[in-house]
Amino acid sequence: MHALKKNRPLRRIVLASAATVSGMVMLLSLKPHSTPDVGLAVPAPSSSSSASGGSSGSSGSSGSSGSSGSTGVSKTVTGDSVDTRWGPVQVKITVKNGKLTDVTAVVYPSENPRDQEINSYAIPKLRTEALAAQSADIDTVSGATYTSDGYRQSLQSALDSAKS
């Protein structure tokens, strides 16, 4: 009987250790749902800001350039840089024949992984809504309130500049 009492604590220790190791393996095998989005979304703004000819560095300026396409006049305007709690937001738009055809976020908060995670889903949603609404009257993206407000203000300044 004395031998059975010795084995019970050892058996409990072995089972508890096995359960702990199994639990840790399961936790470590889980991956956050946003990790692939962050990796895919980060390179896109970098290439668009380098393709914009350095307009991302001009804070608070509005610039426009017109070029004639085969079917109409296309005008590209960069809105004002709007300072938000988490960093500046600046939008560049393209208007063709009075219709908003493209919206690109040139500058937006991306200093840390959390900013990158939030903006990897917020910026595309804001772009889609702006193109659908054809105005700056767009909804705020949940979880990205400050970026949404800055995006809206920069978009409105770009639209105002495009009209004049």
Helices and strands as residue ranges (DSSP letters): H 2-29, H 35-41, H 43-51, G 55-57, E 63-68, E 73-78, E 82-84, E 87-96, E 99-107, H 113-133, H 145-163
